[in-house]
Amino acid sequence: MNWRLILILSTPGVVMGVAAVWGLTQGREAPFWLAIGLVTALLIARKAPGEPFQHGLLAGIFTAVVAGLIQVTLFDTYLANNDQTAASLDDLPMSPRLFFLFVATPIVAVSSWGALGAVSWLISKLFRKKPVSTASA
């Protein structure tokens, strides 16, 4: 297991978490996460071809947890900079901070873990080096 690779590939979670807190994403997070996921999966396929699913799974866990923790820790700033999200959270039967921490973040995290692991595995299969055949004539 290449832990250094996993930690490096988790840093976009910090960038996206901070960008969301400051309102820079404003509902445009999906294309950014898709691009981050594809680049991460490609790098995993190249740098960890023997265990792509495990590396993708762990990179997904770390990325999602880091982004979620940043948003929950700076939740008041997040709400102040994301009016649409703040308005949609008004009707929740629980505290918005608790909703983010215990409902939204785990759902997004679990889906991203599995998806990143699966895409990493698929890309590693697509780009796997074919063994050179030594057929005799």
Helices and strands as residue ranges (DSSP letters): H 3-9, H 11-21, H 29-47, H 52-73, H 75-81, H 83-88, H 96-99, I 100-104, H 105-126
